[in-house]
Amino acid sequence: MQDIRICIVEDESIEAYDIKRILSREGYEVLGIYSSGEQFLSSAQSLLADIVLMDIRLAGKLNGIETAQKFHQIRNIPVIFLTAYSDDQTLNDFYKSNPHGYLIKPVDSRELIASIQIANIQHKTNLDIERSERKYRNLFQNSMSANFIIDKELKIIDCNNAFVEFSGFSDSNELVGQSLLDFFQEDDLFDQDKLYSSISKKALVETDFVSKSGDIKKILLTLSSDSDLDDPSSQVRGIFLDISDRYVLQQQLKQSQKMEALGRLAGGIAHDFNNILTVILGYTILIPDKMERKISIDNDIDGIRNAADKAAALTKQLLALSRNQIMRQENIKISEIVRGMEKMLLRIVPENKILEISVDENDLNVYVDKSQIEMVILNLVINSSDAILDGGLITVKSYLLHLDEARETLFDLIEPGDYSVLSVRDNGSGIPKDILGKIFDPFFTTKTPDKGTGLGLSTVDGIVKQSGGHIEILTENGKGTEFRIYFKQSEVRRITQRKIKTSCDLRIFQNRKILIVEDDSGMRALMKNIFEEVGASVSLAMNPGEAILLIEEKHNNYDIIISDIVMPLMSGHQLIKRIRKFKKSQKAVFISGYSVNDQFVNETLKNIPVVFKPFHPDELLHAVSAELTANMKKENIKNNY
């Protein structure tokens, strides 16, 4: 039994009852049939329907489009139009009525059911979005903090009740259009350039706020923006609190502090991004000239590819802090990772402090995500740099260590065995014993706000645990601190599991029908090109809805579906699960730029391979080839016996 109630507005009784018959057969509840718009609207207020099916041409004075427009002023219920006409004028009028779809008569039963299901999903999603927006608005409006939004010219666009009360006005409309600068005495501090600077630094500003009556109050202010401030339409969000309310301030600014840590990391690798962009730009300028002169551009293309690989690695370093990174483990030596970061580390450590790097080139292979371990090293070196004075020493080492027996640390128990050890040591003041047990707590810090947010060591702890490693801390008051990270030797069997092949039998793709479901147009175009180059026939869908139309309504059969996981309205997992309800053997490969959460992995989908972005074309070809030939290999084995 479908839990969807439907009303039919159709003046052709035969057609109306035919539609009712189809819906009843599929388990839908039809609440009523109306022949005119006037008749339907008379009962609209008390209508319990979830979906309305409405003919465009009806009996009475109102047509279906006019009826739908009046109906939407009363009720928020999806309307799907039924029409025998698809001329431009009809379609133009149709779009004015906020429809959830339309069907051309005579209505196909499968198309009708699919449209109802899609409209119902879209409507529920829209309601969720509206609830979310109301929730955000309530949080903004009813917060104890004074919240406001200003434009690029510092004019107030919106503010909440607390801001209105704090400023001494009676209504927020009185404040809209006023300059934020009118409320501050310190004009030299709050000129436009300095205010923009405070936004980019995510700074906390302590200043005096002048209310409408002239009362002066001490506040602590923070400003932030998600968009480029050079954009004329950019907006800035602001929060301020009474400076005495320290506890509330701390809670309000946790996210802002996290962004400070990200900003510090980004500053450390900005130089590398500039180098990468220079390389890519340079080669793209050189290539057209070489092509005109018929000079090989292979080296130029390799240069662009290598630069793109470096950019992908740097992006993963940024994602690691937010724990949004994808685990891309490989067999690698810690010494290789340290050597690869040497130039970056030298830029991170100020010139008035000393950095020494010593690695054992013969250390063990460990099975880790290189970019995550780079993040561990980066955070530990920054932490050590902040802990030492001018002339202080930081030592980064990697070496082999064999433990004959288990070693118990403050945070962990390290089992006996062979380990590759990463050590970061400084000769600072050491960590007091009374806070040693708290240093991995998120947002715990003893540093001043301009130097730390308490997220660096928390990130280190999370990555090391995720990588199967262990942390040991040796610290002595007045002599310094050493962080030792232990990584077990990788198992040889994993090498073959993670290795990406560079070639495959491309004949497998000849005349294969492939459906690509991806909401990014650039990705769709790239994958279409990849598979058409090897002889496949490719269809494209920009969302799961289009994919469902291609498969369920147009009855297309595809050898394999390649789908992104995270998309609007419906995920790739939900799409494949739905398709496999009526085509159990449908082959599929997922692609994703996000980590795969456990909640997505169930019995239906657990065997579907995932290719993570950014990927090499050969990596995608291999994943699809392996999936296409999986059953073929099983059949060959059966035939041989």
C-alpha positions in Angstrom: 0.0 0.0 0.0 1.5 3.3 -1.1 1.3 6.0 1.6 0.4 8.7 -0.9 -3.1 10.2 -1.3 -4.1 11.7 -4.6 -6.8 13.9 -6.0 -7.6 14.0 -9.8 -8.9 17.1 -11.5 -10.0 16.0 -15.0 -13.2 16.8 -16.9 -13.0 13.7 -19.1 -14.6 11.1 -16.8 -13.4 8.1 -18.8 -9.8 9.3 -18.6 -10.2 10.3 -15.0 -11.5 6.8 -14.0 -8.7 5.2 -16.1 -6.1 7.1 -14.1 -7.9 6.1 -10.9 -7.8 2.5 -11.9 -4.0 2.6 -12.5 -3.4 4.3 -9.2 -5.6 2.0 -7.2 -3.9 -1.0 -8.8 -0.6 0.4 -7.6 -1.9 0.9 -4.1 -2.5 4.6 -4.1 -5.5 6.2 -2.3 -7.6 8.4 -4.7 -9.5 10.8 -2.5 -11.7 12.2 -5.2 -12.3 13.2 -8.9 -13.2 16.8 -9.8 -14.3 18.0 -13.2 -13.8 21.7 -12.8 -11.4 24.1 -11.1 -14.2 25.8 -9.2 -15.4 22.4 -7.8 -11.9 21.5 -6.7 -11.1 24.8 -5.1 -14.3 24.7 -3.0 -12.9 21.8 -1.1 -9.2 22.8 -1.2 -9.0 24.1 2.3 -9.9 20.7 3.9 -8.1 18.6 1.3 -6.0 15.8 2.7 -4.2 15.0 -0.5 -0.4 14.6 -1.0 -0.4 15.0 -4.8 -2.9 16.6 -7.2 -3.1 15.4 -10.8 -4.7 18.2 -12.9 -5.7 18.5 -16.5 -4.8 21.9 -18.1 -8.2 22.2 -19.9 -11.1 21.8 -17.5 -14.9 22.3 -17.4 -15.9 25.7 -16.0 -14.3 29.1 -16.3 -10.9 28.3 -14.8 -8.3 26.2 -16.7 -5.9 23.9 -14.9 -3.1 26.5 -14.7 -5.3 29.2 -13.2 -6.7 26.6 -10.8 -3.2 25.6 -9.7 -2.2 29.2 -9.1 -5.2 29.8 -6.9 -4.7 26.5 -5.1 -1.1 27.3 -4.3 -2.2 30.4 -2.5 -4.2 28.2 -0.2 -2.3 25.0 0.1 1.3 23.8 -0.4 0.6 20.5 -2.2 2.4 19.4 -5.4 0.5 19.6 -8.7 1.3 17.4 -11.7 -0.3 18.6 -14.9 -1.9 16.3 -17.5 -2.2 17.6 -21.0 -2.6 16.5 -24.6 -0.9 19.7 -25.7 2.9 20.5 -25.7 3.0 23.8 -27.7 5.2 26.6 -26.6 2.3 28.8 -25.2 1.0 25.9 -23.1 4.4 25.2 -21.7 5.1 28.9 -20.9 1.8 29.2 -19.1 2.5 25.9 -17.3 5.8 27.1 -15.8 4.2 30.1 -14.2 2.2 27.9 -11.8 5.1 26.4 -9.9 4.4 22.8 -11.1 6.0 19.6 -10.0 5.8 18.0 -13.4 3.6 17.4 -16.4 2.6 14.3 -18.4 1.5 14.2 -22.0 -1.7 12.3 -22.6 -2.4 9.4 -23.1 -0.6 8.9 -19.8 1.8 5.9 -19.6 1.3 4.1 -16.3 5.0 3.7 -15.5 5.6 7.4 -16.3 2.7 8.4 -14.1 3.9 6.4 -11.1 7.5 7.7 -11.6 6.3 11.3 -11.8 4.2 10.9 -8.6 7.2 9.4 -6.7 9.6 12.1 -7.9 7.1 14.9 -7.1 6.5 13.4 -3.6 10.3 13.2 -3.0 10.9 16.7 -4.2 8.1 18.1 -2.1 9.3 16.4 1.0 12.8 17.7 0.3 11.5 21.2 -0.2 9.6 21.0 3.1 12.9 19.9 4.8 14.7 22.8 3.3 12.0 25.2 4.5 12.1 23.8 8.0 15.9 24.1 7.9 15.7 27.7 6.8 13.1 28.5 9.5 15.4 26.8 12.1 18.4 28.9 10.9 16.2 32.0 11.0 15.0 31.2 14.5 18.6 30.6 15.7 19.7 33.8 14.1 16.7 35.9 15.3 16.4 34.5 18.8 20.0 34.1 19.7 21.3 35.8 22.9 24.1 37.3 20.9 23.7 40.3 18.7 23.8 39.0 15.1 23.8 41.1 11.9 24.6 40.9 8.2 26.2 43.8 6.3 27.0 44.4 2.6 30.3 45.3 1.1 29.7 49.0 1.9 29.2 48.1 5.6 25.4 48.9 5.4 23.2 46.8 7.6 21.1 44.3 5.6 19.6 42.3 8.5 19.9 42.0 12.3 18.2 40.1 15.1 16.2 41.1 18.1 19.3 41.2 20.4 21.0 43.7 18.1 17.9 45.9 18.0 17.6 45.9 21.7 21.3 46.4 22.2 21.4 49.4 19.9 18.4 51.1 21.5 16.1 50.9 18.4 12.5 49.6 18.4 12.5 47.7 15.2 15.0 46.0 12.8 13.6 47.9 9.8 14.9 51.2 11.4 18.4 49.7 11.3 18.4 48.4 7.7 20.6 50.7 5.5 22.5 52.2 8.4 26.3 52.0 8.4 27.8 49.7 11.0 30.5 52.4 11.5 27.8 54.7 13.0 27.8 52.6 16.2 31.5 52.8 16.9 33.6 55.7 18.3 36.9 54.5 17.2 36.7 55.5 13.5 40.5 54.9 13.1 40.0 51.3 14.0 36.9 50.7 12.0 37.7 52.3 8.6 36.7 50.0 5.7 40.1 48.6 4.9 40.9 47.7 8.5 37.5 46.1 8.9 38.1 43.9 5.8 41.5 43.0 7.2 39.8 41.8 10.5 37.4 39.7 8.4 40.2 38.0 6.5 42.1 37.3 9.7 38.9 36.1 11.6 40.0 38.5 14.3 38.3 39.3 17.5 38.0 43.1 18.0 37.5 44.6 21.5 35.8 48.0 21.1 33.1 50.4 22.4 29.6 50.2 21.0 27.5 53.4 21.0 23.7 52.9 21.2 21.0 55.2 19.9 20.7 57.0 23.3 24.5 57.5 23.4 25.2 54.8 26.0 28.6 53.2 25.5 29.0 49.5 26.0 32.2 47.4 25.8 31.8 44.5 23.3 33.8 41.8 21.6 33.1 41.6 17.9 33.9 39.0 15.2 33.2 39.1 11.5 33.3 36.5 8.8 32.4 35.9 5.1 32.1 32.8 2.9 32.6 34.8 -0.3 35.3 36.9 -1.9 35.2 40.4 -0.6 36.0 41.7 -4.1 32.6 40.5 -5.2 30.1 43.4 -5.2 27.4 41.1 -3.9 29.5 39.7 -1.0 28.0 39.7 2.5 29.6 39.7 5.9 28.2 38.1 9.0 28.9 39.6 12.5 28.4 38.6 16.1 29.1 40.6 19.2 28.7 39.9 22.9 29.1 41.8 26.1 32.7 41.3 27.0 31.9 40.1 30.6 30.1 37.1 29.2 33.3 35.1 28.6 31.7 31.6 28.7 29.1 32.5 26.0 31.8 34.1 23.9 33.8 30.9 24.0 30.9 28.8 22.8 29.9 31.2 20.1 33.4 31.4 18.6 34.5 27.8 18.5 33.9 27.5 14.7 35.6 30.8 14.1 38.7 29.4 15.9 38.7 26.3 13.8 38.7 28.6 10.7 41.8 30.4 12.1 43.6 27.1 12.2 42.7 26.4 8.6 43.8 29.8 7.6 47.2 29.3 9.2 47.6 26.0 7.4 46.6 27.6 4.1 49.2 30.3 4.6 51.9 27.7 5.0 51.2 26.1 1.6 50.2 29.2 -0.4 53.7 29.4 -1.9 53.3 25.9 -3.3 49.9 26.7 -4.9 51.4 29.7 -6.6 54.2 27.5 -8.0 51.7 25.0 -9.3 49.5 27.7 -10.9 52.5 29.2 -12.5 53.5 25.9 -14.0 50.0 25.1 -15.4 49.6 28.7 -16.8 53.1 28.5 -18.4 52.5 25.2 -20.1 49.0 26.3 -21.4 50.6 29.3 -23.0 53.5 27.4 -24.5 51.4 24.5 -26.0 49.5 26.4 -28.7 52.7 27.8 -30.1 54.3 24.4 -30.1 51.3 22.9 -31.9 51.5 25.5 -34.6 55.2 24.6 -35.1 54.4 20.9 -34.9 56.7 20.4 -31.9 55.9 17.6 -29.5 53.9 18.7 -26.4 54.3 15.5 -24.5 56.6 17.1 -21.9 54.3 20.0 -21.5 51.3 17.7 -20.8 53.3 15.7 -18.3 54.2 19.0 -16.6 50.5 20.0 -16.3 49.6 16.5 -15.0 52.4 16.5 -12.4 51.3 20.0 -11.2 47.7 18.8 -10.9 48.8 15.8 -8.8 50.6 18.2 -6.5 47.5 20.4 -6.2 45.4 17.4 -5.3 47.9 16.5 -2.5 47.8 20.0 -1.1 44.0 20.1 -1.2 44.0 16.9 0.9 46.2 18.5 3.5 43.6 21.2 4.0 40.8 18.7 4.2 42.6 16.7 6.8 42.0 19.3 9.5 38.2 19.0 9.1 38.4 15.2 9.0 36.7 15.3 5.6 39.6 13.6 3.8 39.4 10.4 1.9 41.7 7.6 3.2 44.1 6.9 0.3 46.5 4.5 2.0 49.6 3.3 0.3 52.9 1.6 1.2 55.4 4.3 1.8 58.4 5.2 4.0 58.1 7.9 6.7 61.5 9.1 5.5 60.2 9.8 2.0 57.3 11.8 3.5 59.6 13.9 5.7 62.1 14.5 2.8 59.2 15.6 0.6 58.1 18.2 3.2 61.6 19.6 3.9 61.1 22.8 1.9 57.7 23.5 3.3 58.9 22.9 6.9 61.7 25.4 6.4 59.2 28.0 5.4 57.0 27.3 8.3 59.7 27.7 10.9 60.8 31.3 11.4 64.4 32.2 10.5 65.2 33.1 14.1 64.6 29.4 15.0 66.5 26.3 13.9 65.1 23.2 12.2 67.1 20.0 11.8 65.9 17.0 9.8 67.4 13.6 10.1 65.9 10.4 8.5 66.8 6.8 8.1 66.5 6.1 4.4 66.3 2.3 5.1 63.2 2.5 7.3 60.1 0.3 6.9 57.2 0.6 4.6 54.1 1.7 6.5 50.5 1.6 5.2 49.3 5.2 5.6 47.7 8.1 3.8 50.7 10.3 2.8 48.8 13.6 2.9 47.5 12.8 6.4 50.9 12.0 7.8 52.1 15.3 6.2 49.4 17.0 8.2 50.7 15.3 11.4 54.2 16.5 10.8 53.0 20.0 9.9 51.0 20.4 13.1 53.7 19.0 15.3 56.4 21.3 13.8 54.1 24.4 14.2 53.4 23.3 17.8 57.1 23.0 18.5 57.9 26.3 16.8 55.3 28.1 19.0 56.9 26.4 22.1 60.5 27.7 21.7 62.1 31.1 21.9 64.5 32.8 19.5 67.4 30.5 18.7 65.4 27.4 19.8 65.9 24.1 18.1 63.3 21.7 16.5 64.5 18.2 15.4 62.4 16.1 13.0 63.6 12.5 12.7 62.5 9.1 11.4 64.1 5.8 12.4 63.6 2.1 12.9 62.7 0.7 16.3 62.2 -2.9 17.6 60.1 -3.3 20.7 60.8 -6.6 22.5 57.9 -6.0 24.9 54.8 -3.8 25.1 55.4 -0.2 26.0 52.7 1.6 28.0 52.3 5.4 27.4 50.0 8.0 29.0 47.6 7.6 26.1 48.2 4.1 24.6 49.7 0.6 24.8 52.2 -0.1 22.1 52.5 -3.8 21.3 55.9 -5.5 20.7 57.2 -5.5 17.1 59.0 -3.5 14.4 58.1 0.1 14.0 58.9 3.1 11.9 59.1 6.1 14.3 58.5 9.7 13.5 60.0 12.0 16.2 59.4 15.8 16.5 61.4 17.3 19.4 61.9 20.8 20.7 64.0 22.4 23.4 61.2 24.6 24.8 59.8 24.8 28.3 58.1 21.4 28.3 54.4 20.5 29.0 53.3 20.8 32.6 52.1 17.5 34.1 48.7 18.9 35.2 47.7 19.6 31.6 49.5 16.7 29.8 46.3 14.6 29.8 44.3 17.3 28.1 46.5 18.3 25.2 44.6 16.2 22.6 41.2 17.6 23.7 39.6 19.7 20.9 40.0 23.4 21.4 42.3 23.0 24.5 45.2 25.4 24.2 47.5 27.4 26.5 48.5 29.7 23.7 47.3 33.2 23.1 44.4 33.6 20.6 46.7 34.8 17.9 48.9 31.7 18.1 46.6 28.7 18.6 43.0 27.4 18.6 43.5 24.0 20.3 42.9 22.0 17.1 46.4 21.1 16.0 47.1 18.3 18.4 43.5 17.1 18.3 44.0 16.6 14.5 47.3 14.8 15.1 45.6 12.4 17.5 42.7 11.7 15.2 44.9 11.0 12.1 47.3 8.8 14.0 44.5 6.7 15.4 42.8 6.5 12.0 46.1 5.3 10.6 46.6 2.6 13.2 49.5 4.3 14.9 50.5 5.2 18.5 51.6 8.4 20.2 54.2 8.7 23.0 55.1 12.0 24.6 58.4 12.6 26.5 58.5 16.0 28.2 60.6 17.6 30.9 60.1 21.0 32.5 62.6 23.5 31.2 64.2 21.0 28.7 61.5 20.5 26.0 59.1 18.0 24.5 59.3 15.1 22.1 56.4 13.6 20.2 57.0 10.0 19.0 54.6 8.5 16.5 54.8 4.7 16.0 53.7 3.1 12.8 53.7 -0.7 12.3 55.4 -2.3 9.3 52.8 -2.7 6.5 51.7 -6.1 5.5 53.0 -7.2 2.1 49.6 -8.5 1.0 48.2 -5.0 1.0 50.5 -3.8 -1.7 48.7 -5.7 -4.4 45.3 -4.7 -3.0 46.0 -1.0 -3.3 48.1 -0.9 -6.5 46.5 1.0 -9.3 47.1 -0.6 -12.7 48.0 1.5 -15.7 46.6 -0.6 -18.5 43.7 -2.9 -19.2 42.1 -4.7 -22.1 40.1 -1.8 -23.7 38.2 -4.2 -26.0 35.8 -4.9 -23.1 34.3 -1.5 -23.7 33.4 -1.9 -27.4 29.7 -1.3 -27.9 29.0 -1.3 -24.2 26.1 1.0 -23.1 27.2 3.1 -20.1 25.1 5.6 -18.1 27.0 8.3 -16.2 25.1 10.1 -13.4 27.0 13.2 -12.2 25.8 16.7 -11.2 29.1 18.4 -12.3 29.1 19.2 -16.0 32.8 19.2 -16.3 33.0 15.7 -14.8 30.3 14.4 -17.1 32.1 15.7 -20.1 35.4 14.2 -19.0 34.0 10.8 -18.3 32.0 10.8 -21.6 35.2 11.5 -23.4 37.1 8.8 -21.6 34.6 6.0 -22.4 33.8 7.1 -25.9 37.5 7.0 -26.7 37.5 3.3 -25.9 34.4 2.5 -28.0 31.6 2.7 -25.5 28.1 4.2 -26.0 27.6 6.8 -23.3 24.4 8.4 -21.9 24.5 11.2 -19.4 22.2 12.2 -16.5 22.8 15.3 -14.4 20.9 13.9 -11.5 19.2 10.7 -10.3 15.8 11.9 -11.5 17.1 12.0 -15.1 18.7 8.6 -14.7 15.4 7.1 -13.5 13.6 8.6 -16.5 16.2 7.1 -18.9 15.9 3.6 -17.3 12.3 3.3 -16.0 10.4 5.3 -18.5 12.4 5.0 -21.7 13.3 1.4 -20.9 17.0 1.8 -21.7 19.2 -1.1 -20.6 22.8 -0.2 -19.6 25.7 -2.6 -19.1 26.9 -0.4 -16.2 26.0 2.8 -14.3 28.7 5.1 -13.1 27.2 7.4 -10.4 28.4 10.1 -8.1 27.5 9.4 -4.5 26.6 12.8 -3.1 24.0 14.6 -5.3 20.9 16.8 -4.6 17.6 15.2 -3.7 18.8 11.6 -4.1 22.2 10.0 -3.4 23.9 7.6 -5.8 23.3 4.8 -3.2 19.6 5.4 -3.2 19.6 5.5 -7.0 21.2 2.1 -7.5 19.2 0.6 -4.7 16.0 1.7 -6.5 17.1 0.4 -9.9 18.1 -2.9 -8.4 14.5 -3.4 -7.1 13.5 -4.3 -10.7 16.9 -5.0 -12.2 18.8 -7.0 -9.6 21.8 -7.7 -11.8 22.5 -4.0 -12.6 26.2 -3.3 -12.5 27.5 -0.1 -11.0 30.6 1.8 -10.0 30.5 4.8 -7.6 32.7 7.9 -7.8 33.1 10.4 -5.0 35.0 13.3 -3.7 33.9 12.6 -0.1 34.7 9.9 2.4 32.2 7.0 2.4 30.2 7.0 5.7 29.4 3.6 7.3 25.7 4.5 7.2 25.7 4.2 3.4 27.2 0.8 3.3 24.5 -1.9 3.6 24.0 -5.4 2.3 22.6 -4.2 -1.0 25.5 -1.9 -1.9 28.5 -3.2 0.0 30.1 -4.8 -3.1 30.0 -1.8 -5.4 33.5 -0.4 -6.0 34.2 3.3 -5.3 36.7 5.4 -7.3 37.7 8.6 -5.4 38.2 12.0 -7.0 40.6 13.2 -8.3 41.3 10.0 -10.2 43.4 9.0 -13.2 41.4 7.9 -16.3 43.1 4.5 -16.1 41.9 4.1 -12.5 38.3 4.6 -13.6 38.7 2.4 -16.7 40.0 -0.4 -14.5 37.3 -0.2 -11.9 34.6 -0.3 -14.6 36.4 -3.1 -16.6 36.7 -5.2 -13.5 33.0 -4.8 -12.7 32.0 -5.6 -16.3 34.0 -8.8 -16.4 33.3 -10.0 -12.8 30.4 -12.4 -13.8 32.2 -13.3 -17.1 35.1 -14.7 -15.0 32.7 -16.7 -12.8 31.0 -18.1 -15.9 34.4 -19.1 -17.4 35.3 -20.9 -14.2 32.0 -22.8 -14.2 32.4 -23.8 -17.9 35.9 -25.2 -17.2 34.5 -27.7 -14.8 
